[in-house]
Amino acid sequence: MTAITWVFDTLGVIAFWGLGVSTGTIARMGFDRSHLGRYVVVAGFLLLAIAWRFIAPGLGFAPNLELLTATSFIAAALLSPRIAWLVPLIGVAISDLGLGNNLLLWFTWGAWIIIAIAAQLPARISVQKRVRRLLGAVGFGIGATGFFFAMTNFGFWLLFQEFFTPGLTGLGEAYVAGLPFLANQLIGNMLLLPASVIVVDLVIKAERTGQHQVLSEHAR
């Protein structure tokens, strides 16, 4: 293990510890007990996204086929913005502790933070505007994929220029080398984001049905 790897593994531990907020801290950030089901759903998808990063390569799935973008959308649609932006960051921090990372984490983690914030835009489209909501989610998936590709490949070129031709030609080489990963991630998100809209709508519908049942019982 090199010194740089050790430093950034330690940094990952520190970051994860900082993100592992207590129940009391979550309450101050906007935890709503009446929406407990939303937290359960988001936690479930977050765990699935983390597990997927570990098991996908062994199952033979294409590289960069990930679940964090869809999870970011679900979190943005179901949780307070003060909590939702942490969800993909927690996911990548936990999985990086097991998979390892290097200086590139400044670009990958930074990209996920920006993607999580951007997810607020399509996630806040009214549930009644189904077509617009669906198009917004697909547009978010495309934009998030493109942004992640641009930011992380730029970071890889910036940090490891010895692998590329000097200058902007090398930057172009980095982007060309990343195109297969871009295609895999884009195809995955084009399928997963519409599915995420369905998940969110089902959660909200179930929540409202439960509320109506409670009101009906109180009215009797």
C-alpha atoms as one frame of an Amber mdcrd trajectory, in Angstrom:
protein
   0.000   0.000   0.000   1.516   3.331  -1.024   1.514   6.391   1.209  -0.998
   8.143  -1.077  -3.360   5.155  -0.978  -3.122   5.030   2.811  -3.803   8.765
   3.122  -6.880   8.616   0.944  -8.210   5.429   2.506  -7.891   7.228   5.841
  -9.619  10.243   4.336 -12.431   7.966   3.225 -12.818   6.621   6.767 -12.938
  10.159   8.147 -15.447  11.231   5.514 -17.664   8.228   6.189 -17.526   8.908
   9.923 -18.553  12.491   9.282 -21.453  11.385   7.067 -22.652   8.761   9.548
 -24.903  11.154  11.418 -26.845  10.090  14.486 -30.615   9.961  14.714 -30.608
  13.226  16.628 -28.577  14.948  13.909 -30.923  13.662  11.191 -33.841  15.047
  13.190 -32.252  18.490  13.167 -31.714  18.184   9.396 -35.382  17.658   8.705
 -36.309  14.069   9.627 -40.067  13.599   9.414 -41.354  10.519  11.250 -44.600
  10.610   9.280 -42.537   9.843   6.159 -40.652   6.918   7.667 -41.512   4.752
   4.666 -39.636   7.153   2.402 -36.476   6.769   4.446 -36.798   2.995   4.340
 -37.162   3.011   0.544 -34.196   5.353   0.040 -32.059   3.343   2.471 -32.952
   0.166   0.610 -31.941   1.596  -2.759 -28.774   3.064  -1.244 -27.753  -0.331
   0.128 -28.531  -1.899  -3.241 -26.411   0.726  -5.025 -23.499   0.099  -2.658
 -23.762  -3.674  -2.985 -24.012  -3.375  -6.757 -20.601  -1.692  -6.982 -19.085
  -4.776  -5.341 -20.966  -7.566  -7.081 -21.554  -6.192 -10.609 -18.018  -6.918
 -11.936 -18.202 -10.505 -10.731 -21.565 -10.980 -12.409 -20.160  -9.893 -15.752
 -22.105  -6.652 -16.081 -20.666  -3.810 -18.136 -18.371  -1.342 -16.314 -19.998
   1.892 -15.115 -23.465   0.376 -15.004 -24.383   2.004 -11.701 -27.402   2.633
  -9.479 -26.307   5.813  -7.688 -27.802   8.204 -10.255 -31.236   6.592  -9.905
 -30.841   6.518  -6.126 -29.975  10.236  -6.175 -33.235  10.968  -7.987 -35.290
   8.827  -5.609 -33.694  10.522  -2.587 -34.280  13.987  -4.039 -37.943  13.179
  -4.728 -38.702  11.612  -1.350 -36.462  13.356   1.197 -35.679  16.845   2.377
 -32.959  18.513   0.256 -30.899  18.890   3.435 -30.639  15.101   3.629 -31.034
  13.986   0.010 -27.729  15.411  -1.224 -25.856  13.193   1.248 -27.282   9.947
  -0.104 -25.020   9.364  -3.153 -22.026  10.739  -1.260 -22.567   8.203   1.514
 -22.918   5.483  -1.121 -19.683   6.274  -2.903 -17.800   6.834   0.379 -18.809
   3.463   1.826 -18.096   1.529  -1.359 -14.774   3.308  -1.899 -13.657   2.110
   1.515 -13.907  -1.436   0.202 -12.957  -0.905  -3.428 -10.230   1.673  -2.843
  -9.633   5.048  -4.453  -6.910   7.601  -5.023  -6.613  11.315  -5.719  -9.375
  10.901  -8.294 -11.909  10.811  -5.448 -11.927  14.614  -5.425 -13.491  14.449
  -8.883 -15.749  11.424  -8.368 -17.093  12.557  -5.004 -17.398  16.133  -6.237
 -19.349  14.941  -9.269 -21.787  12.999  -7.089 -22.399  15.990  -4.838 -23.269
  18.169  -7.838 -25.421  15.409  -9.350 -27.299  15.038  -6.056 -28.004  18.780
  -5.940 -29.068  18.816  -9.606 -31.492  15.952  -8.924 -33.664  18.421  -7.020
 -34.807  20.005 -10.294 -36.603  17.033 -11.918 -37.554  15.542  -8.559 -39.643
  18.593  -7.649 -41.839  18.408 -10.754 -45.428  17.746  -9.670 -46.519  14.108
  -9.591 -49.604  15.135 -11.584 -47.420  16.242 -14.509 -46.404  12.694 -15.365
 -44.998  13.222 -18.855 -43.015  16.276 -17.816 -41.759  14.437 -14.730 -40.679
  11.453 -16.793 -38.911  13.622 -19.365 -37.258  15.573 -16.570 -35.948  12.374
 -15.008 -34.603  11.083 -18.333 -33.000  14.462 -19.026 -31.430  14.376 -15.575
 -30.058  10.893 -16.256 -28.495  12.033 -19.521 -27.098  15.220 -17.998 -25.749
  13.466 -14.910 -24.053  10.818 -17.035 -22.454  13.415 -19.295 -21.315  15.544
 -16.362 -19.816  12.570 -14.518 -18.002  11.515 -17.684 -16.643  15.021 -18.302
 -15.539  15.659 -14.732 -13.979  12.295 -13.921 -12.117  11.909 -17.206 -10.778
  15.434 -16.874  -9.617  14.516 -13.380  -7.965  11.326 -14.588  -6.121  13.264
 -17.313  -5.088  15.985 -14.857  -3.769  13.553 -12.254  -2.175  10.944 -14.536
  -0.832  12.918 -17.485   2.089  10.508 -17.836  -0.302   8.091 -19.554  -1.273
  10.586 -22.258   0.238  12.776 -24.948   1.163  16.187 -23.476  -1.357  19.003
 -23.797  -4.950  19.047 -24.951  -4.295  16.099 -27.261  -3.867  13.982 -24.161
  -7.130  15.300 -22.743  -8.854  14.196 -25.943  -7.253  10.772 -25.577  -8.611
  10.517 -22.030 -12.139  11.272 -23.200 -11.916   8.846 -26.108 -10.679   6.111
 -23.782 -13.671   6.737 -21.532 -16.336   6.504 -24.249 -17.188   2.816 -23.654
 -17.804   3.574 -19.979 -19.947   6.562 -20.960 -22.104   4.395 -23.213 -22.670
   1.790 -20.499 -23.607   4.350 -17.883 -25.877   6.243 -20.285 -27.806   3.156
 -21.375 -28.233   2.086 -17.756 -29.540   5.466 -16.641 -31.887   5.749 -19.618
 -33.567   2.596 -18.278 -33.233   3.186 -14.553 -34.432   6.803 -14.338 -37.904
   6.086 -15.774 -38.104   3.132 -13.363 -37.151   5.506 -10.536 -40.097   7.751
 -11.408 -42.391   4.752 -11.072 -40.866   3.859  -7.703 -41.340   7.394  -6.390
 -44.929   7.564  -7.628 -45.744   4.214  -5.982 -44.261   5.348  -2.663 -46.211
   8.616  -2.711 -49.411   6.815  -3.736 -49.022   4.257  -0.941 -48.353   7.058
   1.520 -51.479   8.951   0.497 -53.578   5.788   0.612 -52.390   5.166   4.148
 -53.212   8.734   5.148 -56.722   8.452   3.693 -57.282   5.226   5.600 -56.202
   6.866   8.855 -58.498   9.840   8.229 -61.388   7.511   7.417 -60.889   5.589
  10.639 -60.820   8.813  12.666 -63.982  10.019  10.919 -65.946   6.953  11.993
